[in-house]
Each structure stands twice: as structure tokens, then as C-alpha cells.
Amino acid sequence: MKNIFFIAIFSSLLILSCSDSSSIGDNNNDNSNNNNNPPPSNDRGPWSIDQSKVFDGGPGKDGIPALINPNVTLASEDNFLNNNDLVIGLKYSNQIVAFPHKILDYHEIINVDLNTGHSIAITYCPLTGTGVGWNRDFDGTNTTFGVSGLLYKNNLIPYDRETDSYWSQLKLECVNGKLLKQLPETTSLPEMRWAVWKKLYPESRVVSTNTGHSRNYGVSPYGDYPTNNEYFIFPTEPLKNFIDAKERVHTIIADDTAIVYRFLNFGRGLIITDTFAGKNIIVVGNEDFIVSFELDESTSNLEFVYSYDDTEIILSDNEGNNWNLFGEALSGPRKGAFLKAAETSMMAYYFSIENFYPNVVIYN
């Protein structure tokens, strides 16, 4: 019954138009066509993944409409989100935007053109709880991403509209089409409760419910899926580790392996120094967020301390630098410099990471 409900709720949604005076970049219409998409076949050419684990999610290609430069509102003026609602955040130059799970649940991909000329696709999969940014420029060509309607191991398969190539969000590569085996350039996006994000970035904007589509954003289309460890819409692999399937973990992915950090590792605030995939990393977290950075030749000599006090600063070091969630030095001798992001990192439901990376390392 739950599978039928999931398919029906998306298939019956109507797309309507509306407008708003504030948006990210240029407020272009998305080019969803709502055509039904058949299950994957060899007609599309070779796949780099096991096609038997690729499922048609039901709504069809673009049946879940991705957004392009959606309307935004000031965080201080938002009256839609509750304090405990989860958002993923982006800070790029002078632009600070929050992307609510409540909206991403219905759209999965938000294509954003930033004022700096940088373009990014916010990709979010509600079934695996994974959100990460993808650069939309490939070989000098700019594209937008849409929702293919297909899933691999429960995870989102976006497609790029320039070449109609299909990508795996968690495998982090193009799995079918002209760009087969090409890797996306990723941007890690911190995730936290709306109350925490507003406290850190009171000047932030947030994606508005005025998306141009008629959706009941206040009601999740997935019911208790995020918290029910027994509820899966598509088949999953049995778990080897004794961790709740839907526990949210911070994940760093490098090549064919991954490491996860749990909120219980951080208590009320901690820095973990670790080594993964031959690189030295620091992972900073508390009960609200976890972020990670790679130490290179220019930063390996720094001695970091956890210094979060409900402001944007989360780290300080022995040189007197103060760093934020995005690895940016806000003050000190290195002001304006950035810590290097730790490979591709994101929050996820634990089961999805083990399903993609069976040899996942669990930090203890």
C-alpha cells in the first residue's frame, strides 16, 4: 500500500504557475515535460552499474520537477518553516541560501545560478537523505539537471539536459550516456535545523514555497519514512553493522570507499583529527551539525580548537584565525582563505552508505 501511495501522490500532482519578486539568479522556468520514462534498457547504450538494481520510481522523467532559480525570501520573513525542520545551506561569496528538506522532498534538484557566474545543482534524494552540490559546467558547456525518475539502490539518478546523460548521486559518476564515467565536481553543503541556520546566518535567504508548482509542502509525501527503520520503498541490501538504517551520519566518500561519523561521536562539541584515504582530515561537530576538512601542506601545522558559540565561527587556531562552517577564515592573518573540503562529504541515512560502499569505515 505504501508503494502505491508513493507513486499515486506524485502522479496526481498538478503543475501551476505563480510569481514572486525575489529569486536566486534569473527566475527561469524549468523545462519539465512530464513524459513517462520507461525502465532502463540497452537502447540507451551501456551502463556502468548493475541495471537489475535500477528501478523506475513511478512519476517518470521530470515527473518530479526540478527547479531553476526558485523564488527566495529573507529568513527573517519566513513563516513556513518550523525550528526543527532540516535545511541544507549554501554560502558562496555574498550569497547565503537555505534549501529546506520540505521543498527538496518534492523537487529533489534545484538548479541555481549565482551572481558570481557560478552555477550549481543542489541534488537531494529523500530516500537516502543525501544532499550535495554539483557544478553544472562540463567541458565548457553549462547545463541544468533534471530528475530521471529512476533510482539506483534507492538513490537519485539525475540527468543533465545538455547530453541526456544519467548520473548516480551517491556513486558520484555518470552511469549512462555520452558522459559515461565522467565525475561531477561537488560542493559539500552543511545540514542542520532551521533554528540553528537562522542563528548562524540571520541575513540568509531561504527558498520560498512560491515555486511555480502546486504542492502541499507542509505535508511530507513520505510519511514516517525518515524515522521508520523498517520502511523502505525499494529493495535494500542487508546491513552488516549494528546501526539504525535511518540514522543520519556524516559521510566522506573517496574513490570506492567511505567513512561515516555519528552525532554521538561529538557530544556537545568536538574536533576529531583522523586519516582517511591517505589524507589527514579534521571533522567538526556537535549535536546540530557535522562538517569536515582536509589538511594540506599549508594547514597541517595549525592547531585547531573547537570554538562554536552560536555564531558563524566554529573553529579557531594557534595563529589567531577564526573559521566558519564552509572553511572560510573570517578573521586573523589568513582572513579570506579557505580550508580544503574533505573529498565529497554529505549527510546520509546510514543504510544508503553501506549499500553503496560495503566496506564503509565507521569511526569509533
C-alpha positions as CSV (number, residue, x, y, z in Angstrom):
1,M,0.0,0.0,0.0
2,K,2.8,2.4,0.8
3,N,4.4,1.9,-2.6
4,I,1.1,2.6,-4.3
5,F,0.5,5.7,-2.3
6,F,4.0,7.0,-3.1
7,I,3.5,6.6,-6.8
8,A,0.0,8.0,-6.8
9,I,0.7,11.1,-4.8
10,F,3.3,12.2,-7.3
11,S,1.5,11.2,-10.5
12,S,-1.6,13.2,-9.4
13,L,0.2,16.5,-8.6
14,L,-0.7,19.4,-11.0
15,I,1.8,21.9,-12.1
16,L,0.5,25.5,-11.8
17,S,2.3,28.9,-12.2
18,C,2.8,31.7,-9.8
19,S,5.3,34.5,-9.4
20,D,7.3,36.3,-6.7
21,S,9.6,39.3,-6.7
22,S,12.7,37.7,-5.2
23,S,14.6,34.8,-6.6
24,I,18.1,33.2,-6.9
25,G,19.8,34.4,-10.0
26,D,17.4,34.6,-13.0
27,N,13.9,33.2,-12.4
28,N,13.7,30.8,-15.4
29,N,11.0,28.2,-15.9
30,D,12.1,24.6,-15.7
31,N,11.6,22.6,-18.8
32,S,9.8,19.6,-17.3
33,N,7.9,17.6,-19.8
34,N,6.1,15.0,-17.6
35,N,6.7,12.3,-20.2
36,N,6.6,8.8,-18.9
37,N,10.1,7.3,-18.8
38,P,10.4,3.5,-19.4
39,P,12.6,1.4,-17.3
40,P,16.3,1.5,-18.4
41,S,17.1,-0.6,-21.4
42,N,20.0,-1.2,-23.7
43,D,18.5,1.2,-26.1
44,R,20.3,3.9,-24.1
45,G,23.7,2.2,-24.6
46,P,25.9,0.7,-21.9
47,W,25.5,1.4,-18.1
48,S,28.4,1.3,-15.7
49,I,26.1,0.0,-12.9
50,D,24.0,-3.2,-12.4
51,Q,20.8,-2.4,-14.3
52,S,18.9,-5.0,-12.2
53,K,19.3,-2.6,-9.3
54,V,17.9,0.4,-11.2
55,F,14.2,0.9,-10.5
56,D,11.6,3.1,-12.1
57,G,10.3,5.3,-9.3
58,G,6.9,5.8,-10.8
59,P,6.4,9.5,-11.7
60,G,8.5,9.2,-14.9
61,K,11.1,11.5,-16.3
62,D,10.6,15.0,-15.0
63,G,7.5,13.8,-13.2
64,I,9.3,15.2,-10.1
65,P,10.1,18.7,-11.5
66,A,13.5,20.1,-10.8
67,L,13.6,23.9,-10.1
68,I,15.6,26.6,-11.7
69,N,16.5,29.7,-9.7
70,P,13.4,29.5,-7.4
71,N,11.9,32.4,-5.5
72,V,13.6,33.1,-2.2
73,T,12.6,35.1,0.9
74,L,14.5,36.5,3.8
75,A,15.0,34.1,6.7
76,S,13.6,36.8,9.0
77,E,10.4,36.9,6.9
78,D,9.8,33.2,6.5
79,N,6.6,31.9,8.2
80,F,6.6,28.5,6.7
81,L,9.5,26.5,8.4
82,N,9.4,25.2,11.9
83,N,12.6,25.5,14.0
84,N,13.2,21.7,13.8
85,D,12.8,21.5,10.0
86,L,16.0,20.4,8.3
87,V,17.7,22.6,5.7
88,I,20.9,22.3,3.7
89,G,22.9,25.5,3.3
90,L,25.0,27.3,0.7
91,K,27.3,30.2,1.2
92,Y,29.1,31.4,-1.9
93,S,30.7,34.8,-2.0
94,N,28.0,37.2,-0.6
95,Q,25.1,34.8,-1.3
96,I,23.7,32.8,1.6
97,V,20.7,30.5,0.9
98,A,19.0,27.7,2.8
99,F,17.3,24.9,0.9
100,P,14.6,23.2,3.0
101,H,14.1,19.4,3.0
102,K,10.3,20.2,2.9
103,I,10.8,21.6,-0.6
104,L,13.5,19.3,-1.8
105,D,11.3,16.3,-0.9
106,Y,9.0,17.4,-3.8
107,H,11.7,18.6,-6.3
108,E,15.0,16.8,-5.5
109,I,17.1,19.1,-7.7
110,I,17.3,22.9,-7.6
111,N,19.5,24.5,-10.3
112,V,21.0,27.8,-9.1
113,D,22.8,30.5,-11.0
114,L,24.8,32.6,-8.5
115,N,25.6,36.2,-9.0
116,T,29.3,35.4,-9.3
117,G,28.7,33.5,-12.6
118,H,29.0,30.1,-10.8
119,S,26.2,27.6,-11.4
120,I,25.3,24.7,-9.1
121,A,22.7,22.0,-8.9
122,I,21.5,21.2,-5.4
123,T,20.8,17.5,-5.6
124,Y,18.8,15.9,-2.8
125,C,17.5,12.3,-2.5
126,P,14.7,11.9,0.0
127,L,15.1,8.1,0.0
128,T,18.7,8.1,1.0
129,G,18.8,11.5,2.8
130,T,21.7,12.7,0.8
131,G,22.3,16.3,-0.3
132,V,25.3,17.6,-2.2
133,G,26.0,20.4,-4.8
134,W,27.2,19.6,-8.3
135,N,28.9,22.1,-10.6
136,R,26.8,22.4,-13.8
137,D,29.7,23.2,-16.2
138,F,31.0,20.3,-18.2
139,D,33.8,20.7,-20.8
140,G,32.9,24.4,-21.1
141,T,29.2,23.8,-21.5
142,N,26.6,24.8,-18.9
143,T,23.7,22.5,-18.3
144,T,20.8,22.0,-15.9
145,F,19.9,18.8,-14.1
146,G,16.5,17.1,-14.0
147,V,15.1,14.1,-12.2
148,S,15.2,11.0,-14.5
149,G,12.5,9.1,-12.5
150,L,15.0,6.3,-12.0
151,L,16.7,5.1,-8.8
152,Y,19.8,3.0,-8.2
153,K,19.9,1.4,-4.8
154,N,17.2,3.7,-3.7
155,N,19.2,6.7,-4.7
156,L,18.5,9.6,-7.1
157,I,19.6,9.3,-10.7
158,P,19.7,12.9,-12.1
159,Y,20.2,13.5,-15.8
160,D,21.8,16.5,-17.5
161,R,19.7,18.2,-20.1
162,E,22.6,19.1,-22.4
163,T,23.5,15.5,-23.2
164,D,20.7,13.5,-21.6
165,S,23.3,11.5,-19.7
166,Y,22.3,9.8,-16.5
167,W,24.2,10.1,-13.2
168,S,24.3,8.4,-9.9
169,Q,24.3,10.9,-7.0
170,L,25.9,8.5,-4.4
171,K,28.2,6.7,-6.8
172,L,29.4,10.1,-8.0
173,E,29.7,9.5,-11.7
174,C,27.8,9.4,-14.9
175,V,26.4,5.9,-15.3
176,N,24.9,6.1,-18.8
177,G,25.1,8.3,-21.8
178,K,27.5,10.5,-23.7
179,L,29.4,11.4,-20.5
180,L,29.7,7.8,-19.2
181,K,32.2,7.5,-16.3
182,Q,32.7,11.3,-16.0
183,L,32.8,12.5,-12.4
184,P,30.9,15.6,-11.1
185,E,32.7,18.4,-9.3
186,T,30.9,18.5,-5.9
187,T,30.3,21.1,-3.2
188,S,29.6,20.0,0.3
189,L,26.5,21.5,1.9
190,P,26.1,21.5,5.7
191,E,22.8,20.3,7.0
192,M,21.1,21.4,10.3
193,R,17.9,22.5,11.9
194,W,16.3,25.7,10.6
195,A,16.7,27.3,14.1
196,V,20.4,26.8,14.0
197,W,20.9,28.0,10.5
198,K,18.9,31.2,11.2
199,K,21.1,31.8,14.3
200,L,24.3,31.4,12.3
201,Y,23.1,33.3,9.2
202,P,20.3,35.7,10.2
203,E,20.8,37.6,6.9
204,S,20.2,34.3,4.9
205,R,17.6,33.9,2.3
206,V,15.6,30.7,2.0
207,V,13.8,29.0,-0.9
208,S,10.2,30.0,-0.8
209,T,7.1,27.8,-1.3
210,N,6.3,30.0,-4.3
211,T,8.0,27.6,-6.6
212,G,5.5,27.8,-9.6
213,H,4.1,24.4,-8.7
214,S,1.1,23.4,-6.6
215,R,2.4,21.3,-3.8
216,N,1.4,20.8,-0.2
217,Y,4.9,21.5,1.2
218,G,3.7,21.3,4.7
219,V,2.9,17.6,4.4
220,S,5.7,15.1,3.6
221,P,5.0,12.8,0.7
222,Y,7.0,10.1,2.5
223,G,5.1,9.9,5.8
224,D,7.3,8.4,8.6
225,Y,9.9,7.2,6.1
226,P,12.8,9.3,7.6
227,T,12.4,7.8,11.1
228,N,11.0,4.3,10.4
229,N,13.9,1.9,10.2
230,E,11.7,-0.8,8.8
231,Y,10.1,1.2,6.0
232,F,11.8,1.0,2.5
233,I,10.1,1.8,-0.8
234,F,12.6,-0.2,-2.9
235,P,14.8,-3.2,-2.1
236,T,17.9,-2.7,0.1
237,E,20.9,-4.8,1.0
238,P,21.0,-6.4,4.5
239,L,23.2,-4.3,6.8
240,K,26.3,-5.8,8.3
241,N,26.8,-3.2,11.0
242,F,24.5,-2.6,14.0
243,I,23.5,0.9,13.2
244,D,19.9,2.0,12.7
245,A,19.2,2.1,9.0
246,K,17.9,5.7,9.0
247,E,20.4,7.1,11.4
248,R,21.8,10.4,9.9
249,V,25.5,10.2,9.6
250,H,28.2,12.5,8.1
251,T,29.9,10.7,5.3
252,I,33.1,11.3,3.4
253,I,33.5,9.4,0.1
254,A,36.8,8.8,-1.6
255,D,37.1,6.6,-4.7
256,D,35.3,3.3,-3.8
257,T,35.2,3.7,-0.1
258,A,33.5,5.8,2.6
259,I,33.8,6.7,6.2
260,V,31.0,7.8,8.5
261,Y,30.9,9.9,11.7
262,R,27.9,9.8,14.0
263,F,26.5,12.6,16.1
264,L,27.2,10.5,19.2
265,N,30.9,10.9,18.4
266,F,30.8,14.7,19.1
267,G,28.7,15.2,22.2
268,R,28.1,19.0,22.7
269,G,31.1,19.9,20.5
270,L,34.4,18.3,19.4
271,I,37.1,18.3,16.7
272,I,38.2,14.8,15.5
273,T,41.5,14.5,13.8
274,D,41.6,11.5,11.6
275,T,43.2,9.9,8.5
276,F,41.1,8.7,5.6
277,A,42.1,7.6,2.1
278,G,45.7,8.6,2.8
279,K,44.7,12.2,3.8
280,N,44.7,14.0,7.1
281,I,41.3,15.4,7.9
282,I,39.5,17.2,10.7
283,V,35.8,16.7,11.4
284,V,34.0,19.3,13.5
285,G,30.6,18.6,15.1
286,N,28.1,18.9,17.8
287,E,24.5,17.9,18.3
288,D,23.4,20.1,15.5
289,F,25.9,19.8,12.6
290,I,29.0,18.0,11.3
291,V,31.4,19.3,8.7
292,S,34.9,18.1,7.6
293,F,38.0,19.5,6.0
294,E,41.3,18.1,4.6
295,L,44.6,19.4,5.9
296,D,47.2,20.1,3.3
297,E,50.7,21.5,3.4
298,S,49.5,25.0,4.2
299,T,47.2,24.0,7.1
300,S,48.7,20.8,8.6
301,N,50.8,22.9,11.0
302,L,47.8,24.6,12.5
303,E,46.5,23.6,15.9
304,F,42.7,23.8,15.8
305,V,40.3,24.2,18.7
306,Y,36.5,24.0,18.7
307,S,35.2,27.5,19.3
308,Y,31.5,27.4,18.3
309,D,29.4,29.8,20.5
310,D,26.2,30.2,18.4
311,T,27.9,32.5,15.9
312,E,29.2,31.7,12.5
313,I,32.7,30.8,13.8
314,I,33.2,27.1,14.7
315,L,37.0,26.8,14.7
316,S,40.0,28.8,15.9
317,D,43.7,28.0,15.6
318,N,47.0,28.9,17.1
319,E,47.6,31.7,14.6
320,G,44.5,33.5,15.7
321,N,42.4,32.6,12.7
322,N,38.6,32.0,13.1
323,W,36.9,29.7,10.6
324,N,33.3,29.1,9.7
325,L,31.2,26.1,8.6
326,F,32.4,26.5,5.0
327,G,36.1,26.5,5.9
328,E,36.4,30.3,5.4
329,A,38.7,32.3,7.6
330,L,36.6,35.2,8.8
331,S,39.4,36.9,10.8
332,G,43.1,36.5,11.6
333,P,46.2,36.5,9.4
334,R,44.6,34.1,6.9
335,K,41.3,36.1,6.5
336,G,39.7,35.2,3.2
337,A,41.5,31.9,2.9
338,F,39.6,28.6,2.8
339,L,40.3,25.2,4.3
340,K,40.1,22.4,1.7
341,A,36.9,20.4,1.7
342,A,37.3,16.8,2.6
343,E,36.7,15.0,-0.7
344,T,32.9,14.7,-1.2
345,S,31.1,14.9,2.1
346,M,27.4,14.9,2.9
347,M,24.8,13.8,5.5
348,A,23.0,10.5,4.7
349,Y,20.8,7.7,6.1
350,Y,23.4,5.1,7.2
351,F,21.9,2.2,5.2
352,S,22.5,4.0,1.9
353,I,26.2,4.4,2.5
354,E,26.7,0.8,3.4
355,N,24.6,-0.3,0.3
356,F,26.9,1.8,-2.0
357,Y,30.2,1.2,-0.1
358,P,30.0,-2.2,1.7
359,N,33.5,-1.7,3.2
360,V,32.4,1.6,4.8
361,V,34.6,2.6,7.8
362,I,32.7,3.6,10.9
363,Y,34.5,6.0,13.2
364,N,34.6,4.9,16.8
